[in-house]
Amino acid sequence: MVFFKLMLVSRLEKLVSDRRLVEHCRLRLDILYFLGYKVDEDLPWDSTISRTRQLYPAAVFEHLFDHVFAQCVAAGLVSGHTQAVDSAFVKANASLESLCEKLPADVPVPVLQIASNLVVETRLTPPATLRASPEHHLRRVAATHARYLRNDSGPLGRDRPQARLLSNKTHYSPADPDARISVKPGKARALNYLCSLAVDEGYGVISHVQADFADRRDSTLLPSIVEPLHQRLLAHDLPVADIVADTNYSNGLNYALLEARGIIPWIPVFGQYKREIEGFSYDQKTDCFTCPAGKPMPFKRFDSDQDGRLSKRYSASSSDC
């Protein structure tokens, strides 16, 4: 119980360090009273908090979240009607300076050997699949790096230190293998995780939270958010009617998923979408365009880009065009 109370304090006081959390609690009489500790009683060590967090499986935290959420529903703090979804980076406990380069996938990972005896590392070692990358990825990044150095080799760039191009395809963090290099406009590049949240519009209660790799795109994560969110609210007889999100979640698959569940997606359409195309007329009943030459262009198939966005392809027959 003390551990989970400490987790709640760290969330409310915005403390991400276990050491700072313990030091902060020692100076606050109200927090000591909440934890059930006396003024002269020693709090748990910060290392104990870290080890306890690793011992508990994720299912325990999910069960606690569902329990607290049920209490919010019983208190009338959750409407379920409208859910707002967004994501944010969470800084990993690792630095860019500690990154190691990946080896080509067909090159064996070297094994540390001393005096003909294999030495087994006691700390966690990233798997070989994480420490290696396809050779064509490494060649592509090397070519980009060389081109960058050639363009920056002019009179003004001779005295500049050579830039170090970092990519998740070419580098990994041995200290935190799950951390990923990511960046947002206006912010420095860093090793992060991606935290996705769903918030109920009634009183701002968090209805779902999940962590993912920071190199994932928001548009590909919405299905994994909607499924548990929808089931959690249906368990309390609170069907979701609207989902609100920004343009990063704009995706044909996402629109189809929400509409199939009877949910209205309030998600701005991606900027390349055009409601009308000059010179082409559209028949909604037959799902067919007519080109300026009067030839029919029926729907052929769905195309998907790297972000998972779907686009519908219409084309005329070769005999017509």
C-alpha positions in Angstrom: 0.0 0.0 0.0 2.8 2.4 0.8 4.4 1.8 -2.6 1.2 2.8 -4.5 0.7 5.8 -2.2 4.2 6.9 -3.1 3.4 6.4 -6.8 0.3 8.7 -6.4 2.4 11.3 -4.6 5.0 11.3 -7.4 2.2 11.8 -10.0 0.5 14.6 -8.1 3.8 16.3 -7.2 5.3 15.8 -10.7 8.4 13.9 -9.4 10.0 11.5 -11.8 13.0 10.6 -9.7 12.6 8.1 -6.8 15.4 9.8 -4.9 13.7 13.2 -5.1 10.4 11.6 -4.2 11.8 10.2 -0.9 13.5 13.5 -0.1 10.3 15.4 -0.9 8.2 13.2 1.3 10.5 13.6 4.3 9.9 17.4 4.3 6.1 17.3 4.0 4.1 16.5 7.1 0.9 16.1 5.1 2.4 13.5 2.9 3.9 11.6 5.9 0.4 11.5 7.4 -1.0 10.2 4.1 1.7 7.5 4.0 1.1 6.5 7.6 4.6 7.4 8.8 5.7 9.4 11.9 8.0 12.4 11.7 11.0 10.4 13.1 10.2 7.2 11.1 12.5 6.4 8.2 10.9 6.1 4.7 11.8 3.3 2.3 15.0 3.8 0.3 14.7 5.0 -3.3 16.3 1.7 -4.5 13.5 -0.2 -2.7 10.9 1.8 -4.7 12.7 1.0 -8.0 12.9 -2.7 -7.2 9.3 -2.9 -6.1 8.2 -1.3 -9.3 10.0 -3.9 -11.3 8.7 -6.8 -9.3 5.0 -6.0 -9.9 3.7 -7.1 -13.3 1.8 -4.7 -15.5 -1.5 -6.5 -14.7 -1.3 -5.2 -11.1 -1.1 -1.6 -12.2 -3.9 -2.1 -14.7 -6.1 -3.6 -12.0 -5.4 -0.7 -9.7 -6.2 1.7 -12.6 -9.6 0.0 -13.2 -10.4 0.0 -9.5 -9.8 3.8 -9.2 -11.6 4.4 -12.4 -14.6 2.5 -11.1 -14.7 4.7 -8.0 -14.7 7.8 -10.3 -17.6 6.4 -12.2 -19.5 5.7 -9.0 -18.9 9.3 -7.9 -20.5 10.6 -11.2 -17.2 12.0 -12.5 -17.3 10.0 -15.8 -19.8 10.6 -18.6 -18.3 8.3 -21.2 -19.9 10.3 -24.0 -16.8 12.1 -25.4 -13.2 11.0 -25.1 -10.2 13.2 -26.0 -7.1 11.3 -27.1 -3.5 12.6 -27.3 0.1 11.6 -26.7 3.3 13.0 -25.3 6.9 12.0 -25.0 8.2 10.8 -21.7 11.9 11.2 -21.2 13.8 7.9 -20.8 16.5 7.5 -18.2 19.3 7.4 -20.8 21.4 9.9 -22.7 22.2 10.3 -26.4 25.9 10.2 -25.5 25.6 6.6 -24.4 24.2 5.3 -27.7 26.0 2.5 -29.5 26.1 1.8 -33.2 24.3 -1.2 -34.5 26.2 -3.8 -36.5 24.9 -5.2 -39.9 22.5 -8.0 -39.3 24.8 -10.6 -40.9 27.8 -9.7 -38.7 27.9 -11.8 -35.4 27.8 -9.7 -32.2 31.2 -9.9 -30.5 31.4 -11.7 -27.2 33.6 -10.4 -24.4 36.3 -13.0 -23.6 39.0 -12.8 -20.9 41.7 -15.5 -20.4 39.8 -17.9 -22.6 36.8 -17.8 -20.1 33.5 -16.3 -21.3 32.4 -13.4 -19.1 28.7 -13.1 -18.6 27.4 -9.6 -18.1 25.3 -9.1 -15.0 23.3 -6.2 -16.3 20.6 -6.5 -18.9 22.0 -7.0 -22.4 19.9 -5.9 -25.4 18.9 -8.8 -27.6 20.9 -9.3 -30.8 18.0 -8.2 -33.0 18.2 -4.8 -31.3 21.9 -4.5 -31.6 21.8 -5.2 -35.3 20.2 -3.5 -38.3 19.7 -4.5 -42.0 22.8 -3.6 -43.9 20.9 -1.5 -46.5 19.7 0.8 -43.6 23.3 1.4 -42.5 24.4 2.1 -46.0 21.6 4.6 -46.6 22.4 6.5 -43.3 26.2 6.4 -44.1 25.5 7.9 -47.6 23.3 10.6 -46.0 26.0 11.4 -43.5 28.6 11.7 -46.2 26.4 14.0 -48.3 25.8 16.2 -45.3 29.5 16.6 -44.6 30.2 17.4 -48.3 27.5 20.2 -48.2 28.9 21.5 -44.9 32.6 21.5 -46.0 32.7 25.1 -47.3 34.7 28.0 -45.8 32.2 28.5 -43.0 31.9 24.9 -42.2 35.5 23.8 -42.0 35.9 24.7 -38.3 32.6 23.2 -37.2 32.7 19.9 -35.4 31.4 17.0 -37.4 27.8 16.3 -36.7 26.8 12.9 -35.4 23.7 11.6 -37.2 21.6 9.4 -34.9 18.8 7.1 -35.9 16.9 4.3 -34.4 18.0 2.2 -37.4 21.6 2.7 -36.7 21.9 3.2 -32.9 20.5 1.8 -29.7 20.8 2.5 -26.0 22.5 -0.3 -24.0 21.3 1.4 -20.7 17.6 1.5 -21.8 17.0 -0.8 -24.9 13.3 0.2 -25.1 14.1 3.9 -25.4 13.8 5.4 -28.9 15.3 8.5 -30.4 12.5 11.0 -31.1 12.0 14.8 -31.6 9.2 17.3 -31.8 9.3 20.7 -33.5 11.0 23.2 -31.3 12.4 20.6 -28.9 15.8 18.9 -28.7 16.3 15.3 -29.9 16.2 12.9 -27.0 15.6 9.3 -25.9 11.9 9.0 -25.0 8.9 6.8 -24.6 5.5 7.7 -26.0 2.6 8.0 -23.5 -0.9 8.0 -24.9 -3.9 9.2 -22.9 -7.6 9.2 -23.2 -9.5 11.8 -21.1 -13.2 11.9 -20.3 -14.8 15.2 -21.1 -17.0 15.3 -18.0 -14.5 16.2 -15.3 -11.2 15.5 -17.0 -10.8 11.9 -15.6 -8.1 9.8 -17.4 -10.0 6.9 -18.9 -7.0 5.1 -20.5 -3.3 5.3 -20.5 -0.6 3.3 -22.3 3.1 3.4 -23.1 4.6 2.6 -26.5 7.9 3.0 -28.3 8.6 6.7 -29.2 9.2 5.9 -32.8 5.6 4.8 -33.3 3.1 7.2 -35.0 -0.1 8.3 -33.4 -2.1 7.2 -36.4 -1.1 3.6 -35.9 -1.8 3.6 -32.2 -5.5 4.6 -32.1 -6.9 1.1 -32.6 -4.9 -0.2 -29.6 -6.3 2.8 -27.5 -9.9 2.5 -28.6 -10.4 -1.2 -27.9 -9.5 -1.2 -24.2 -11.1 2.2 -23.7 -14.4 1.1 -25.3 -14.5 -2.1 -23.3 -13.7 -0.3 -20.0 -16.5 2.2 -20.5 -19.0 -0.5 -21.7 -18.3 -2.4 -18.5 -19.9 0.6 -16.6 -22.7 1.0 -19.2 -21.1 4.1 -20.6 -21.0 3.8 -24.4 -18.6 6.1 -26.2 -20.3 8.5 -28.7 -17.4 10.8 -29.8 -13.7 10.6 -30.1 -11.7 13.8 -30.3 -8.1 13.9 -31.5 -5.7 16.0 -33.6 -4.6 15.6 -37.2 -1.8 13.1 -36.2 -4.6 10.5 -35.8 -6.0 11.1 -39.2 -6.1 7.7 -40.9 -8.6 5.9 -43.1 -8.4 2.8 -41.0 -9.1 4.9 -37.9 -12.2 6.5 -39.4 -13.5 3.1 -40.5 -12.8 1.5 -37.1 -14.6 4.2 -35.1 -17.6 4.3 -37.5 -17.9 0.5 -37.3 -18.2 0.9 -33.5 -20.8 3.6 -33.8 -18.4 6.3 -32.6 -18.2 9.7 -34.3 -14.5 10.6 -35.0 -13.9 14.3 -34.5 -10.4 14.1 -36.1 -9.3 16.7 -38.7 -8.7 15.2 -42.1 -5.1 15.1 -43.3 -4.2 18.1 -45.3 -3.8 16.4 -48.7 -7.5 15.5 -48.8 -9.6 17.3 -51.4 -13.3 17.2 -51.1 -13.8 18.1 -54.8 -11.5 17.6 -57.8 -11.9 20.1 -60.6 -13.2 18.6 -63.8 -14.2 15.3 -62.2 -17.7 14.5 -61.0 -18.5 11.9 -58.4 -21.5 9.5 -58.1 -21.9 8.4 -54.4 -24.3 5.6 -55.2 -22.0 3.8 -57.6 -18.8 5.1 -55.9 -17.4 6.2 -59.3 -15.8 9.3 -60.8 -16.3 10.6 -64.3 -13.2 12.2 -65.9 -13.4 15.4 -68.1 -13.5 13.2 -71.2 -16.7 11.5 -69.9 -15.1 8.2 -69.1 -16.0 6.3 -65.9 -13.4 5.8 -63.2 -14.7 3.2 -60.7 -13.1 2.4 -57.4 -10.3 -0.2 -57.7 -8.6 -0.7 -54.4 -7.3 0.8 -51.2 -3.7 2.0 -51.0 -1.8 2.4 -47.7 1.2 4.6 -46.9 3.9 4.1 -44.3 1.8 5.7 -41.6 -1.1 3.3 -42.2 -3.3 6.0 -43.9 -5.7 4.6 -46.4 -6.5 6.2 -49.7 -9.0 5.0 -52.4 -7.7 4.5 -55.9 -10.0 5.2 -58.9 -8.9 4.5 -62.4 -10.3 4.2 -65.9 -9.7 1.1 -68.1 -6.8 1.2 -70.6 -9.3 1.0 -73.5 -10.8 4.3 -72.4 -7.6 6.2 -71.7 
